[in-house]
Amino acid sequence: MPSNQTTKSDASRIQSSQARGGKDMSSGGFAARAQAAADRNANVASSKTGSSHGPSSGTQQSGQQSTPGKR
């Protein structure tokens, strides 16, 4: 990964620093944007290497849960 792209480690440091400083931790804040950039960069890197970390790689889980007595 080029050195000018945000990594997940970079995003983690940014989030930690922002939280300790009492800064904006909302979904539109800098920490969230850094995390989104890191996620995008990781997805691009994994698609180039052919690895997949998504739900389709491996076991499948159903989104339904049964609750006894309720229908």
mmCIF file of the N, C-alpha and C atoms, coordinates in Angstrom:
data_MODEL
# 
_entry.id   MODEL 
# 
loop_
_atom_site.group_PDB 
_atom_site.id 
_atom_site.type_symbol 
_atom_site.label_atom_id 
_atom_site.label_alt_id 
_atom_site.label_comp_id 
_atom_site.label_asym_id 
_atom_site.label_entity_id 
_atom_site.label_seq_id 
_atom_site.pdbx_PDB_ins_code 
_atom_site.Cartn_x 
_atom_site.Cartn_y 
_atom_site.Cartn_z 
_atom_site.occupancy 
_atom_site.B_iso_or_equiv 
_atom_site.pdbx_formal_charge 
_atom_site.auth_seq_id 
_atom_site.auth_comp_id 
_atom_site.auth_asym_id 
_atom_site.auth_atom_id 
_atom_site.pdbx_PDB_model_num 
ATOM 1   N N  . MET A 1 1  ? 0.858   -1.179  0.000  1.00 0.00 ? 1  MET A N  1 
ATOM 2   C CA . MET A 1 1  ? 0.000   0.000   0.000  1.00 0.00 ? 1  MET A CA 1 
ATOM 3   C C  . MET A 1 1  ? 0.898   1.233   0.000  1.00 0.00 ? 1  MET A C  1 
ATOM 4   N N  . PRO A 1 2  ? 0.576   2.196   -0.886 1.00 0.00 ? 2  PRO A N  1 
ATOM 5   C CA . PRO A 1 2  ? 1.382   3.422   -0.897 1.00 0.00 ? 2  PRO A CA 1 
ATOM 6   C C  . PRO A 1 2  ? 1.359   4.113   0.465  1.00 0.00 ? 2  PRO A C  1 
ATOM 7   N N  . SER A 1 3  ? 2.433   4.798   0.767  1.00 0.00 ? 3  SER A N  1 
ATOM 8   C CA . SER A 1 3  ? 2.573   5.412   2.085  1.00 0.00 ? 3  SER A CA 1 
ATOM 9   C C  . SER A 1 3  ? 1.605   6.569   2.331  1.00 0.00 ? 3  SER A C  1 
ATOM 10  N N  . ASN A 1 4  ? 0.961   7.082   1.283  1.00 0.00 ? 4  ASN A N  1 
ATOM 11  C CA . ASN A 1 4  ? 0.044   8.207   1.476  1.00 0.00 ? 4  ASN A CA 1 
ATOM 12  C C  . ASN A 1 4  ? -1.400  7.766   1.676  1.00 0.00 ? 4  ASN A C  1 
ATOM 13  N N  . GLN A 1 5  ? -1.652  6.460   1.810  1.00 0.00 ? 5  GLN A N  1 
ATOM 14  C CA . GLN A 1 5  ? -3.004  5.980   2.045  1.00 0.00 ? 5  GLN A CA 1 
ATOM 15  C C  . GLN A 1 5  ? -3.186  5.613   3.509  1.00 0.00 ? 5  GLN A C  1 
ATOM 16  N N  . THR A 1 6  ? -4.369  5.904   4.022  1.00 0.00 ? 6  THR A N  1 
ATOM 17  C CA . THR A 1 6  ? -4.680  5.637   5.417  1.00 0.00 ? 6  THR A CA 1 
ATOM 18  C C  . THR A 1 6  ? -4.845  4.136   5.649  1.00 0.00 ? 6  THR A C  1 
ATOM 19  N N  . THR A 1 7  ? -4.148  3.603   6.642  1.00 0.00 ? 7  THR A N  1 
ATOM 20  C CA . THR A 1 7  ? -4.277  2.198   6.998  1.00 0.00 ? 7  THR A CA 1 
ATOM 21  C C  . THR A 1 7  ? -5.230  2.063   8.179  1.00 0.00 ? 7  THR A C  1 
ATOM 22  N N  . LYS A 1 8  ? -5.615  0.832   8.478  1.00 0.00 ? 8  LYS A N  1 
ATOM 23  C CA . LYS A 1 8  ? -6.485  0.598   9.637  1.00 0.00 ? 8  LYS A CA 1 
ATOM 24  C C  . LYS A 1 8  ? -5.765  0.999   10.922 1.00 0.00 ? 8  LYS A C  1 
ATOM 25  N N  . SER A 1 9  ? -4.465  0.814   10.962 1.00 0.00 ? 9  SER A N  1 
ATOM 26  C CA . SER A 1 9  ? -3.681  1.227   12.124 1.00 0.00 ? 9  SER A CA 1 
ATOM 27  C C  . SER A 1 9  ? -3.703  2.750   12.275 1.00 0.00 ? 9  SER A C  1 
ATOM 28  N N  . ASP A 1 10 ? -3.581  3.457   11.157 1.00 0.00 ? 10 ASP A N  1 
ATOM 29  C CA . ASP A 1 10 ? -3.664  4.920   11.183 1.00 0.00 ? 10 ASP A CA 1 
ATOM 30  C C  . ASP A 1 10 ? -5.024  5.368   11.718 1.00 0.00 ? 10 ASP A C  1 
ATOM 31  N N  . ALA A 1 11 ? -6.090  4.744   11.203 1.00 0.00 ? 11 ALA A N  1 
ATOM 32  C CA . ALA A 1 11 ? -7.444  5.111   11.622 1.00 0.00 ? 11 ALA A CA 1 
ATOM 33  C C  . ALA A 1 11 ? -7.638  4.849   13.110 1.00 0.00 ? 11 ALA A C  1 
ATOM 34  N N  . SER A 1 12 ? -7.067  3.761   13.596 1.00 0.00 ? 12 SER A N  1 
ATOM 35  C CA . SER A 1 12 ? -7.173  3.430   15.020 1.00 0.00 ? 12 SER A CA 1 
ATOM 36  C C  . SER A 1 12 ? -6.507  4.499   15.880 1.00 0.00 ? 12 SER A C  1 
ATOM 37  N N  . ARG A 1 13 ? -5.325  4.929   15.461 1.00 0.00 ? 13 ARG A N  1 
ATOM 38  C CA . ARG A 1 13 ? -4.621  5.990   16.203 1.00 0.00 ? 13 ARG A CA 1 
ATOM 39  C C  . ARG A 1 13 ? -5.409  7.291   16.177 1.00 0.00 ? 13 ARG A C  1 
ATOM 40  N N  . ILE A 1 14 ? -5.995  7.611   15.036 1.00 0.00 ? 14 ILE A N  1 
ATOM 41  C CA . ILE A 1 14 ? -6.789  8.840   14.914 1.00 0.00 ? 14 ILE A CA 1 
ATOM 42  C C  . ILE A 1 14 ? -8.004  8.773   15.823 1.00 0.00 ? 14 ILE A C  1 
ATOM 43  N N  . GLN A 1 15 ? -8.710  7.649   15.801 1.00 0.00 ? 15 GLN A N  1 
ATOM 44  C CA . GLN A 1 15 ? -9.900  7.502   16.637 1.00 0.00 ? 15 GLN A CA 1 
ATOM 45  C C  . GLN A 1 15 ? -9.547  7.607   18.109 1.00 0.00 ? 15 GLN A C  1 
ATOM 46  N N  . SER A 1 16 ? -8.467  6.963   18.505 1.00 0.00 ? 16 SER A N  1 
ATOM 47  C CA . SER A 1 16 ? -8.047  7.002   19.903 1.00 0.00 ? 16 SER A CA 1 
ATOM 48  C C  . SER A 1 16 ? -7.708  8.424   20.335 1.00 0.00 ? 16 SER A C  1 
ATOM 49  N N  . SER A 1 17 ? -6.962  9.112   19.487 1.00 0.00 ? 17 SER A N  1 
ATOM 50  C CA . SER A 1 17 ? -6.566  10.483  19.798 1.00 0.00 ? 17 SER A CA 1 
ATOM 51  C C  . SER A 1 17 ? -7.770  11.414  19.886 1.00 0.00 ? 17 SER A C  1 
ATOM 52  N N  . GLN A 1 18 ? -8.701  11.268  18.953 1.00 0.00 ? 18 GLN A N  1 
ATOM 53  C CA . GLN A 1 18 ? -9.894  12.105  18.943 1.00 0.00 ? 18 GLN A CA 1 
ATOM 54  C C  . GLN A 1 18 ? -10.748 11.844  20.186 1.00 0.00 ? 18 GLN A C  1 
ATOM 55  N N  . ALA A 1 19 ? -10.892 10.575  20.553 1.00 0.00 ? 19 ALA A N  1 
ATOM 56  C CA . ALA A 1 19 ? -11.707 10.227  21.715 1.00 0.00 ? 19 ALA A CA 1 
ATOM 57  C C  . ALA A 1 19 ? -11.079 10.747  23.004 1.00 0.00 ? 19 ALA A C  1 
ATOM 58  N N  . ARG A 1 20 ? -9.754  10.588  23.138 1.00 0.00 ? 20 ARG A N  1 
ATOM 59  C CA . ARG A 1 20 ? -9.070  11.075  24.345 1.00 0.00 ? 20 ARG A CA 1 
ATOM 60  C C  . ARG A 1 20 ? -9.143  12.584  24.461 1.00 0.00 ? 20 ARG A C  1 
ATOM 61  N N  . GLY A 1 21 ? -9.171  13.260  23.309 1.00 0.00 ? 21 GLY A N  1 
ATOM 62  C CA . GLY A 1 21 ? -9.218  14.720  23.316 1.00 0.00 ? 21 GLY A CA 1 
ATOM 63  C C  . GLY A 1 21 ? -10.619 15.287  23.414 1.00 0.00 ? 21 GLY A C  1 
ATOM 64  N N  . GLY A 1 22 ? -11.619 14.407  23.491 1.00 0.00 ? 22 GLY A N  1 
ATOM 65  C CA . GLY A 1 22 ? -12.997 14.880  23.584 1.00 0.00 ? 22 GLY A CA 1 
ATOM 66  C C  . GLY A 1 22 ? -13.506 15.494  22.293 1.00 0.00 ? 22 GLY A C  1 
ATOM 67  N N  . LYS A 1 23 ? -12.942 15.087  21.188 1.00 0.00 ? 23 LYS A N  1 
ATOM 68  C CA . LYS A 1 23 ? -13.320 15.651  19.882 1.00 0.00 ? 23 LYS A CA 1 
ATOM 69  C C  . LYS A 1 23 ? -14.566 14.971  19.335 1.00 0.00 ? 23 LYS A C  1 
ATOM 70  N N  . ASP A 1 24 ? -14.997 15.434  18.170 1.00 0.00 ? 24 ASP A N  1 
ATOM 71  C CA . ASP A 1 24 ? -16.190 14.934  17.492 1.00 0.00 ? 24 ASP A CA 1 
ATOM 72  C C  . ASP A 1 24 ? -16.015 13.461  17.111 1.00 0.00 ? 24 ASP A C  1 
ATOM 73  N N  . MET A 1 25 ? -16.854 12.599  17.692 1.00 0.00 ? 25 MET A N  1 
ATOM 74  C CA . MET A 1 25 ? -16.799 11.165  17.384 1.00 0.00 ? 25 MET A CA 1 
ATOM 75  C C  . MET A 1 25 ? -18.049 10.736  16.607 1.00 0.00 ? 25 MET A C  1 
ATOM 76  N N  . SER A 1 26 ? -18.740 11.699  16.009 1.00 0.00 ? 26 SER A N  1 
ATOM 77  C CA . SER A 1 26 ? -19.955 11.382  15.254 1.00 0.00 ? 26 SER A CA 1 
ATOM 78  C C  . SER A 1 26 ? -19.602 10.716  13.935 1.00 0.00 ? 26 SER A C  1 
ATOM 79  N N  . SER A 1 27 ? -20.631 10.251  13.247 1.00 0.00 ? 27 SER A N  1 
ATOM 80  C CA . SER A 1 27 ? -20.417 9.558   11.978 1.00 0.00 ? 27 SER A CA 1 
ATOM 81  C C  . SER A 1 27 ? -19.881 10.494  10.893 1.00 0.00 ? 27 SER A C  1 
ATOM 82  N N  . GLY A 1 28 ? -19.971 11.794  11.097 1.00 0.00 ? 28 GLY A N  1 
ATOM 83  C CA . GLY A 1 28 ? -19.445 12.737  10.116 1.00 0.00 ? 28 GLY A CA 1 
ATOM 84  C C  . GLY A 1 28 ? -18.120 13.346  10.528 1.00 0.00 ? 28 GLY A C  1 
ATOM 85  N N  . GLY A 1 29 ? -17.586 12.914  11.653 1.00 0.00 ? 29 GLY A N  1 
ATOM 86  C CA . GLY A 1 29 ? -16.347 13.481  12.165 1.00 0.00 ? 29 GLY A CA 1 
ATOM 87  C C  . GLY A 1 29 ? -15.110 12.949  11.460 1.00 0.00 ? 29 GLY A C  1 
ATOM 88  N N  . PHE A 1 30 ? -13.979 13.544  11.786 1.00 0.00 ? 30 PHE A N  1 
ATOM 89  C CA . PHE A 1 30 ? -12.713 13.177  11.162 1.00 0.00 ? 30 PHE A CA 1 
ATOM 90  C C  . PHE A 1 30 ? -12.346 11.724  11.411 1.00 0.00 ? 30 PHE A C  1 
ATOM 91  N N  . ALA A 1 31 ? -12.571 11.235  12.621 1.00 0.00 ? 31 ALA A N  1 
ATOM 92  C CA . ALA A 1 31 ? -12.221 9.848   12.951 1.00 0.00 ? 31 ALA A CA 1 
ATOM 93  C C  . ALA A 1 31 ? -13.029 8.872   12.093 1.00 0.00 ? 31 ALA A C  1 
ATOM 94  N N  . ALA A 1 32 ? -14.296 9.152   11.889 1.00 0.00 ? 32 ALA A N  1 
ATOM 95  C CA . ALA A 1 32 ? -15.144 8.281   11.067 1.00 0.00 ? 32 ALA A CA 1 
ATOM 96  C C  . ALA A 1 32 ? -14.702 8.313   9.605  1.00 0.00 ? 32 ALA A C  1 
ATOM 97  N N  . ARG A 1 33 ? -14.336 9.500   9.134  1.00 0.00 ? 33 ARG A N  1 
ATOM 98  C CA . ARG A 1 33 ? -13.860 9.599   7.747  1.00 0.00 ? 33 ARG A CA 1 
ATOM 99  C C  . ARG A 1 33 ? -12.532 8.877   7.564  1.00 0.00 ? 33 ARG A C  1 
ATOM 100 N N  . ALA A 1 34 ? -11.678 8.935   8.576  1.00 0.00 ? 34 ALA A N  1 
ATOM 101 C CA . ALA A 1 34 ? -10.403 8.210   8.511  1.00 0.00 ? 34 ALA A CA 1 
ATOM 102 C C  . ALA A 1 34 ? -10.651 6.705   8.478  1.00 0.00 ? 34 ALA A C  1 
ATOM 103 N N  . GLN A 1 35 ? -11.612 6.241   9.291  1.00 0.00 ? 35 GLN A N  1 
ATOM 104 C CA . GLN A 1 35 ? -11.949 4.815   9.302  1.00 0.00 ? 35 GLN A CA 1 
ATOM 105 C C  . GLN A 1 35 ? -12.511 4.378   7.952  1.00 0.00 ? 35 GLN A C  1 
ATOM 106 N N  . ALA A 1 36 ? -13.362 5.201   7.366  1.00 0.00 ? 36 ALA A N  1 
ATOM 107 C CA . ALA A 1 36 ? -13.936 4.873   6.064  1.00 0.00 ? 36 ALA A CA 1 
ATOM 108 C C  . ALA A 1 36 ? -12.848 4.791   4.998  1.00 0.00 ? 36 ALA A C  1 
ATOM 109 N N  . ALA A 1 37 ? -11.902 5.715   5.036  1.00 0.00 ? 37 ALA A N  1 
ATOM 110 C CA . ALA A 1 37 ? -10.801 5.693   4.073  1.00 0.00 ? 37 ALA A CA 1 
ATOM 111 C C  . ALA A 1 37 ? -9.947  4.443   4.260  1.00 0.00 ? 37 ALA A C  1 
ATOM 112 N N  . ALA A 1 38 ? -9.674  4.081   5.498  1.00 0.00 ? 38 ALA A N  1 
ATOM 113 C CA . ALA A 1 38 ? -8.883  2.882   5.780  1.00 0.00 ? 38 ALA A CA 1 
ATOM 114 C C  . ALA A 1 38 ? -9.616  1.636   5.291  1.00 0.00 ? 38 ALA A C  1 
ATOM 115 N N  . ASP A 1 39 ? -10.927 1.581   5.503  1.00 0.00 ? 39 ASP A N  1 
ATOM 116 C CA . ASP A 1 39 ? -11.714 0.447   5.029  1.00 0.00 ? 39 ASP A CA 1 
ATOM 117 C C  . ASP A 1 39 ? -11.689 0.353   3.511  1.00 0.00 ? 39 ASP A C  1 
ATOM 118 N N  . ARG A 1 40 ? -11.842 1.495   2.850  1.00 0.00 ? 40 ARG A N  1 
ATOM 119 C CA . ARG A 1 40 ? -11.790 1.501   1.378  1.00 0.00 ? 40 ARG A CA 1 
ATOM 120 C C  . ARG A 1 40 ? -10.426 1.022   0.891  1.00 0.00 ? 40 ARG A C  1 
ATOM 121 N N  . ASN A 1 41 ? -9.369  1.522   1.509  1.00 0.00 ? 41 ASN A N  1 
ATOM 122 C CA . ASN A 1 41 ? -8.022  1.136   1.096  1.00 0.00 ? 41 ASN A CA 1 
ATOM 123 C C  . ASN A 1 41 ? -7.773  -0.348  1.335  1.00 0.00 ? 41 ASN A C  1 
ATOM 124 N N  . ALA A 1 42 ? -8.269  -0.875  2.443  1.00 0.00 ? 42 ALA A N  1 
ATOM 125 C CA . ALA A 1 42 ? -8.103  -2.297  2.737  1.00 0.00 ? 42 ALA A CA 1 
ATOM 126 C C  . ALA A 1 42 ? -8.883  -3.141  1.736  1.00 0.00 ? 42 ALA A C  1 
ATOM 127 N N  . ASN A 1 43 ? -10.084 -2.681  1.362  1.00 0.00 ? 43 ASN A N  1 
ATOM 128 C CA . ASN A 1 43 ? -10.886 -3.420  0.385  1.00 0.00 ? 43 ASN A CA 1 
ATOM 129 C C  . ASN A 1 43 ? -10.219 -3.433  -0.981 1.00 0.00 ? 43 ASN A C  1 
ATOM 130 N N  . VAL A 1 44 ? -9.642  -2.319  -1.376 1.00 0.00 ? 44 VAL A N  1 
ATOM 131 C CA . VAL A 1 44 ? -8.935  -2.246  -2.658 1.00 0.00 ? 44 VAL A CA 1 
ATOM 132 C C  . VAL A 1 44 ? -7.729  -3.176  -2.626 1.00 0.00 ? 44 VAL A C  1 
ATOM 133 N N  . ALA A 1 45 ? -6.996  -3.146  -1.527 1.00 0.00 ? 45 ALA A N  1 
ATOM 134 C CA . ALA A 1 45 ? -5.806  -4.004  -1.415 1.00 0.00 ? 45 ALA A CA 1 
ATOM 135 C C  . ALA A 1 45 ? -6.185  -5.473  -1.434 1.00 0.00 ? 45 ALA A C  1 
ATOM 136 N N  . SER A 1 46 ? -7.261  -5.844  -0.744 1.00 0.00 ? 46 SER A N  1 
ATOM 137 C CA . SER A 1 46 ? -7.650  -7.255  -0.700 1.00 0.00 ? 46 SER A CA 1 
ATOM 138 C C  . SER A 1 46 ? -8.219  -7.719  -2.041 1.00 0.00 ? 46 SER A C  1 
ATOM 139 N N  . SER A 1 47 ? -8.876  -6.824  -2.773 1.00 0.00 ? 47 SER A N  1 
ATOM 140 C CA . SER A 1 47 ? -9.413  -7.223  -4.077 1.00 0.00 ? 47 SER A CA 1 
ATOM 141 C C  . SER A 1 47 ? -8.283  -7.424  -5.084 1.00 0.00 ? 47 SER A C  1 
ATOM 142 N N  . LYS A 1 48 ? -7.180  -6.721  -4.911 1.00 0.00 ? 48 LYS A N  1 
ATOM 143 C CA . LYS A 1 48 ? -6.038  -6.895  -5.806 1.00 0.00 ? 48 LYS A CA 1 
ATOM 144 C C  . LYS A 1 48 ? -5.300  -8.205  -5.528 1.00 0.00 ? 48 LYS A C  1 
ATOM 145 N N  . THR A 1 49 ? -5.340  -8.658  -4.274 1.00 0.00 ? 49 THR A N  1 
ATOM 146 C CA . THR A 1 49 ? -4.649  -9.907  -3.926 1.00 0.00 ? 49 THR A CA 1 
ATOM 147 C C  . THR A 1 49 ? -5.572  -11.105 -4.027 1.00 0.00 ? 49 THR A C  1 
ATOM 148 N N  . GLY A 1 50 ? -6.875  -10.862 -4.198 1.00 0.00 ? 50 GLY A N  1 
ATOM 149 C CA . GLY A 1 50 ? -7.820  -11.945 -4.349 1.00 0.00 ? 50 GLY A CA 1 
ATOM 150 C C  . GLY A 1 50 ? -8.334  -12.510 -3.045 1.00 0.00 ? 50 GLY A C  1 
ATOM 151 N N  . SER A 1 51 ? -7.929  -11.950 -1.920 1.00 0.00 ? 51 SER A N  1 
ATOM 152 C CA . SER A 1 51 ? -8.433  -12.464 -0.650 1.00 0.00 ? 51 SER A CA 1 
ATOM 153 C C  . SER A 1 51 ? -9.765  -11.817 -0.339 1.00 0.00 ? 51 SER A C  1 
ATOM 154 N N  . SER A 1 52 ? -10.597 -12.545 0.401  1.00 0.00 ? 52 SER A N  1 
ATOM 155 C CA . SER A 1 52 ? -11.913 -12.030 0.749  1.00 0.00 ? 52 SER A CA 1 
ATOM 156 C C  . SER A 1 52 ? -12.154 -12.242 2.221  1.00 0.00 ? 52 SER A C  1 
ATOM 157 N N  . HIS A 1 53 ? -12.616 -11.207 2.892  1.00 0.00 ? 53 HIS A N  1 
ATOM 158 C CA . HIS A 1 53 ? -12.908 -11.305 4.316  1.00 0.00 ? 53 HIS A CA 1 
ATOM 159 C C  . HIS A 1 53 ? -14.391 -11.089 4.578  1.00 0.00 ? 53 HIS A C  1 
ATOM 160 N N  . GLY A 1 54 ? -15.189 -11.113 3.528  1.00 0.00 ? 54 GLY A N  1 
ATOM 161 C CA . GLY A 1 54 ? -16.610 -10.850 3.662  1.00 0.00 ? 54 GLY A CA 1 
ATOM 162 C C  . GLY A 1 54 ? -17.391 -12.083 4.084  1.00 0.00 ? 54 GLY A C  1 
ATOM 163 N N  . PRO A 1 55 ? -18.693 -11.933 4.227  1.00 0.00 ? 55 PRO A N  1 
ATOM 164 C CA . PRO A 1 55 ? -19.526 -13.036 4.698  1.00 0.00 ? 55 PRO A CA 1 
ATOM 165 C C  . PRO A 1 55 ? -19.613 -14.193 3.713  1.00 0.00 ? 55 PRO A C  1 
ATOM 166 N N  . SER A 1 56 ? -19.267 -13.977 2.443  1.00 0.00 ? 56 SER A N  1 
ATOM 167 C CA . SER A 1 56 ? -19.375 -15.054 1.478  1.00 0.00 ? 56 SER A CA 1 
ATOM 168 C C  . SER A 1 56 ? -18.181 -15.996 1.511  1.00 0.00 ? 56 SER A C  1 
ATOM 169 N N  . SER A 1 57 ? -17.168 -15.699 2.308  1.00 0.00 ? 57 SER A N  1 
ATOM 170 C CA . SER A 1 57 ? -15.998 -16.568 2.369  1.00 0.00 ? 57 SER A CA 1 
ATOM 171 C C  . SER A 1 57 ? -16.063 -17.452 3.612  1.00 0.00 ? 57 SER A C  1 
ATOM 172 N N  . GLY A 1 58 ? -16.631 -18.615 3.435  1.00 0.00 ? 58 GLY A N  1 
ATOM 173 C CA . GLY A 1 58 ? -16.705 -19.525 4.579  1.00 0.00 ? 58 GLY A CA 1 
ATOM 174 C C  . GLY A 1 58 ? -18.127 -19.887 4.917  1.00 0.00 ? 58 GLY A C  1 
ATOM 175 N N  . THR A 1 59 ? -18.407 -19.954 6.192  1.00 0.00 ? 59 THR A N  1 
ATOM 176 C CA . THR A 1 59 ? -19.734 -20.382 6.621  1.00 0.00 ? 59 THR A CA 1 
ATOM 177 C C  . THR A 1 59 ? -20.756 -19.273 6.441  1.00 0.00 ? 59 THR A C  1 
ATOM 178 N N  . GLN A 1 60 ? -21.969 -19.685 6.199  1.00 0.00 ? 60 GLN A N  1 
ATOM 179 C CA . GLN A 1 60 ? -23.051 -18.718 6.050  1.00 0.00 ? 60 GLN A CA 1 
ATOM 180 C C  . GLN A 1 60 ? -23.876 -18.704 7.315  1.00 0.00 ? 60 GLN A C  1 
ATOM 181 N N  . GLN A 1 61 ? -24.342 -17.531 7.674  1.00 0.00 ? 61 GLN A N  1 
ATOM 182 C CA . GLN A 1 61 ? -25.178 -17.399 8.855  1.00 0.00 ? 61 GLN A CA 1 
ATOM 183 C C  . GLN A 1 61 ? -26.525 -16.836 8.442  1.00 0.00 ? 61 GLN A C  1 
ATOM 184 N N  . SER A 1 62 ? -27.553 -17.355 9.022  1.00 0.00 ? 62 SER A N  1 
ATOM 185 C CA . SER A 1 62 ? -28.893 -16.866 8.750  1.00 0.00 ? 62 SER A CA 1 
ATOM 186 C C  . SER A 1 62 ? -29.158 -15.626 9.602  1.00 0.00 ? 62 SER A C  1 
ATOM 187 N N  . GLY A 1 63 ? -29.863 -14.666 9.046  1.00 0.00 ? 63 GLY A N  1 
ATOM 188 C CA . GLY A 1 63 ? -30.193 -13.455 9.777  1.00 0.00 ? 63 GLY A CA 1 
ATOM 189 C C  . GLY A 1 63 ? -31.432 -13.624 10.638 1.00 0.00 ? 63 GLY A C  1 
ATOM 190 N N  . GLN A 1 64 ? -32.014 -14.820 10.621 1.00 0.00 ? 64 GLN A N  1 
ATOM 191 C CA . GLN A 1 64 ? -33.244 -15.053 11.377 1.00 0.00 ? 64 GLN A CA 1 
ATOM 192 C C  . GLN A 1 64 ? -32.932 -15.739 12.692 1.00 0.00 ? 64 GLN A C  1 
ATOM 193 N N  . GLN A 1 65 ? -33.606 -15.317 13.731 1.00 0.00 ? 65 GLN A N  1 
ATOM 194 C CA . GLN A 1 65 ? -33.465 -15.944 15.022 1.00 0.00 ? 65 GLN A CA 1 
ATOM 195 C C  . GLN A 1 65 ? -34.857 -16.366 15.484 1.00 0.00 ? 65 GLN A C  1 
ATOM 196 N N  . SER A 1 66 ? -34.923 -17.531 16.093 1.00 0.00 ? 66 SER A N  1 
ATOM 197 C CA . SER A 1 66 ? -36.225 -17.974 16.581 1.00 0.00 ? 66 SER A CA 1 
ATOM 198 C C  . SER A 1 66 ? -36.403 -17.538 18.019 1.00 0.00 ? 66 SER A C  1 
ATOM 199 N N  . THR A 1 67 ? -37.594 -17.069 18.302 1.00 0.00 ? 67 THR A N  1 
ATOM 200 C CA . THR A 1 67 ? -37.942 -16.676 19.660 1.00 0.00 ? 67 THR A CA 1 
ATOM 201 C C  . THR A 1 67 ? -39.091 -17.571 20.113 1.00 0.00 ? 67 THR A C  1 
ATOM 202 N N  . PRO A 1 68 ? -38.851 -18.421 21.102 1.00 0.00 ? 68 PRO A N  1 
ATOM 203 C CA . PRO A 1 68 ? -39.909 -19.336 21.530 1.00 0.00 ? 68 PRO A CA 1 
ATOM 204 C C  . PRO A 1 68 ? -41.149 -18.570 21.978 1.00 0.00 ? 68 PRO A C  1 
ATOM 205 N N  . GLY A 1 69 ? -42.300 -19.042 21.509 1.00 0.00 ? 69 GLY A N  1 
ATOM 206 C CA . GLY A 1 69 ? -43.563 -18.465 21.960 1.00 0.00 ? 69 GLY A CA 1 
ATOM 207 C C  . GLY A 1 69 ? -44.029 -17.254 21.187 1.00 0.00 ? 69 GLY A C  1 
ATOM 208 N N  . LYS A 1 70 ? -43.221 -16.740 20.291 1.00 0.00 ? 70 LYS A N  1 
ATOM 209 C CA . LYS A 1 70 ? -43.624 -15.558 19.494 1.00 0.00 ? 70 LYS A CA 1 
ATOM 210 C C  . LYS A 1 70 ? -43.661 -15.933 18.024 1.00 0.00 ? 70 LYS A C  1 
ATOM 211 N N  . ARG A 1 71 ? -44.708 -15.480 17.369 1.00 0.00 ? 71 ARG A N  1 
ATOM 212 C CA . ARG A 1 71 ? -44.835 -15.741 15.926 1.00 0.00 ? 71 ARG A CA 1 
ATOM 213 C C  . ARG A 1 71 ? -45.247 -14.496 15.202 1.00 0.00 ? 71 ARG A C  1 
# 
